[in-house]
């Protein structure tokens, strides 16, 4: 029996996310940084803003198994598979294809990349018991405002009903933004039409 969906944030202190997002707070100045599994504070500072996809993977694994490796243990595995690249000091990722291979081979997830996943197809995947790591604009955490774009951030979509979509947002600045539910039409305004589907699965023995 799967566990309830957890909420994992890409920043170690959820109560600092509003200040990080909207008040210029340095995300590295987080007293709980070590809980992420980062080897040191400098590494945490450099990477925490890039871990939305890893936080989604952490949630999917915790939902299945009741536990998961730390964010930085998952980051290290993703790096080995090429799901992140670094060029000229800039971090690029999460890159879907190698991330899927990593999720399959290391964590036993039945995952598939969907570079073209329109909203109706996303809902169909949810109907078959999938979760979807979906590309949205980060400002989906303030859906009362016009969407400034689509994509660039990842959330874990967990289901839908009665015209609404439920999802966990690793950079939600309030509890309601982290464990969120929006009309599908509103979600679509922020959604880039791509993601990673994860089929329902039994606990991993590996």
C-alpha positions as CSV (number, residue, x, y, z in Angstrom):
1,X,0.0,0.0,0.0
2,X,1.6,3.4,-1.0
3,X,2.3,5.9,1.7
4,X,0.5,9.3,1.7
5,X,2.1,11.9,-0.6
6,X,4.8,13.8,1.4
7,X,5.9,17.4,0.7
8,X,9.6,17.8,0.1
9,X,11.0,21.3,-0.5
10,X,14.1,22.0,-2.4
11,X,15.2,24.4,0.3
12,X,15.9,22.9,3.7
13,X,13.7,25.4,5.6
14,X,10.2,25.7,4.1
15,X,9.5,28.8,6.2
16,X,12.3,30.7,4.5
17,X,11.0,30.2,0.9
18,X,8.9,33.3,0.8
19,X,11.9,35.4,1.9
20,X,14.1,33.6,-0.7
21,X,11.6,34.1,-3.5
22,X,10.4,37.6,-2.8
23,X,12.7,39.4,-0.3
24,X,16.2,38.7,-1.5
25,X,17.1,36.3,1.3
26,X,20.3,34.3,0.4
27,X,19.1,30.7,0.2
28,X,22.5,29.5,1.4
29,X,21.9,31.2,4.8
30,X,19.7,28.3,5.9
31,X,20.3,27.0,9.4
32,X,18.9,23.6,8.4
33,X,21.1,23.2,5.2
34,X,22.7,20.0,6.6
35,X,19.4,18.2,6.5
36,X,19.5,18.2,2.7
37,X,22.5,15.9,2.8
38,X,24.8,18.5,1.2
39,X,28.5,17.9,2.0
40,X,29.0,21.5,3.0
41,X,27.1,24.8,3.0
42,X,28.8,26.1,-0.1
43,X,27.6,23.1,-2.1
44,X,24.1,23.6,-0.7
45,X,24.2,27.3,-1.6
46,X,25.2,26.6,-5.2
47,X,22.7,23.8,-5.8
48,X,19.5,24.4,-3.7
49,X,17.9,26.5,-6.4
50,X,18.3,23.7,-8.9
51,X,16.8,20.8,-7.0
52,X,13.1,21.1,-7.8
53,X,13.2,17.9,-9.9
54,X,15.2,16.1,-7.3
55,X,12.7,17.1,-4.7
56,X,9.9,15.7,-6.9
57,X,11.9,12.4,-7.2
58,X,12.3,12.4,-3.4
59,X,8.5,12.7,-3.0
60,X,7.8,9.9,-5.5
61,X,10.2,7.6,-3.7
62,X,8.9,8.5,-0.2
63,X,5.4,7.9,-1.4
64,X,6.3,4.4,-2.7
65,X,8.8,3.3,0.0
66,X,8.1,5.5,3.1
67,X,11.7,6.8,2.9
68,X,14.2,8.1,0.3
69,X,17.8,9.1,0.1
70,X,18.7,12.7,0.9
71,X,18.3,15.3,-1.8
72,X,22.0,15.5,-2.3
73,X,22.4,11.7,-2.5
74,X,19.8,11.8,-5.2
75,X,21.6,14.8,-6.8
76,X,24.8,12.8,-6.8
77,X,23.2,9.9,-8.6
78,X,21.5,12.2,-11.1
79,X,24.9,13.8,-11.8
80,X,26.5,10.4,-12.5
81,X,23.8,9.7,-15.1
82,X,24.1,13.0,-16.8
83,X,20.8,14.4,-15.6
84,X,22.6,17.6,-14.7
85,X,25.5,19.2,-16.6
86,X,27.8,22.0,-15.7
87,X,29.3,24.4,-18.2
88,X,31.1,27.6,-17.5
89,X,30.0,27.4,-13.9
90,X,26.3,27.1,-14.8
91,X,24.1,24.2,-13.8
92,X,21.8,22.8,-16.4
93,X,19.0,20.3,-15.6
94,X,17.0,18.3,-14.8
95,X,17.5,16.7,-18.2
96,X,14.6,14.3,-18.7
97,X,16.1,11.3,-20.6
98,X,19.1,10.6,-18.3
99,X,16.9,11.4,-15.3
100,X,14.5,8.7,-16.4
101,X,17.3,6.2,-16.9
102,X,18.6,7.0,-13.4
103,X,15.1,6.6,-11.8
104,X,14.6,3.3,-13.6
105,X,18.0,1.7,-13.1
106,X,18.8,2.9,-9.6
107,X,15.4,3.3,-8.0
108,X,13.2,0.9,-9.9
109,X,10.7,3.5,-10.9
110,X,8.6,2.9,-14.0
111,X,9.3,6.3,-15.4
112,X,9.0,7.7,-18.9
113,X,10.0,11.1,-20.4
114,X,7.2,13.0,-22.2
115,X,8.7,15.9,-24.1
116,X,5.3,16.5,-25.6
117,X,2.6,16.1,-23.0
118,X,-0.5,18.3,-23.6
119,X,-2.8,18.9,-20.7
120,X,-5.4,16.3,-21.8
121,X,-2.7,13.7,-22.0
122,X,-1.4,14.6,-18.5
123,X,-4.8,14.1,-17.1
124,X,-5.1,10.7,-18.8
125,X,-1.8,9.7,-17.2
126,X,-3.2,10.7,-13.8
127,X,-6.3,8.6,-14.5
128,X,-4.1,5.5,-14.9
129,X,-2.4,6.0,-11.5
130,X,0.6,7.9,-12.7
131,X,2.3,10.8,-11.0
132,X,3.8,13.4,-13.3
133,X,6.9,15.6,-12.7
134,X,5.6,18.5,-14.7
135,X,7.3,21.6,-16.1
136,X,5.6,24.8,-15.0
137,X,6.6,28.4,-14.3
138,X,7.8,29.0,-10.8
139,X,5.1,31.6,-10.2
140,X,2.4,28.9,-10.1
141,X,2.8,29.4,-6.4
142,X,0.9,32.7,-6.9
143,X,-1.8,31.6,-9.3
144,X,-4.0,34.6,-8.6
145,X,-1.5,36.6,-10.8
146,X,-1.2,36.3,-14.5
147,X,1.2,33.6,-15.6
148,X,4.5,35.3,-16.6
149,X,5.5,32.2,-18.7
150,X,5.5,28.5,-18.9
151,X,8.1,26.0,-17.7
152,X,11.5,26.3,-16.0
153,X,10.4,24.7,-12.7
154,X,9.2,21.2,-11.8
155,X,6.3,20.1,-9.6
156,X,4.9,16.7,-8.8
157,X,1.3,16.3,-10.0
158,X,-0.4,13.7,-8.0
159,X,-4.0,13.5,-9.2
160,X,-7.1,15.4,-10.5
161,X,-10.8,15.5,-9.8
162,X,-13.8,17.8,-10.4
163,X,-11.8,19.9,-12.8
164,X,-8.9,20.6,-10.4
165,X,-5.3,19.4,-10.4
166,X,-3.4,18.4,-7.2
167,X,0.3,18.8,-7.0
168,X,3.2,19.3,-4.6
169,X,5.5,22.3,-5.3
170,X,9.1,22.1,-4.0
171,X,9.3,25.9,-3.9
172,X,5.9,26.7,-2.6
173,X,6.2,29.8,-0.3
174,X,3.2,28.8,1.9
175,X,1.7,25.5,3.0
176,X,-1.2,26.0,0.5
177,X,1.3,26.6,-2.3
178,X,3.4,23.5,-1.4
179,X,0.4,21.1,-1.2
180,X,-1.6,22.8,-3.9
181,X,-4.8,22.3,-5.8
182,X,-5.8,24.5,-8.8
183,X,-8.4,24.5,-11.6
184,X,-6.9,22.6,-14.5
185,X,-7.4,25.6,-16.7
186,X,-5.3,27.7,-14.3
187,X,-2.6,25.1,-14.1
188,X,-2.5,25.0,-17.9
189,X,-1.5,28.7,-18.0
190,X,1.8,27.9,-16.2
191,X,2.3,24.4,-17.7
192,X,4.9,23.9,-20.5
193,X,3.4,20.7,-21.9
194,X,6.2,18.4,-20.9
195,X,7.2,16.2,-18.0
196,X,8.1,12.8,-16.7
197,X,5.4,10.2,-16.0
198,X,5.9,7.8,-13.1
199,X,3.6,4.7,-12.9
200,X,2.3,3.4,-9.7
201,X,4.6,0.7,-8.3
202,X,5.2,-1.5,-5.3
203,X,8.0,-0.8,-2.8
204,X,11.5,-1.2,-4.1
205,X,13.5,-4.1,-2.7
206,X,16.8,-2.9,-4.1
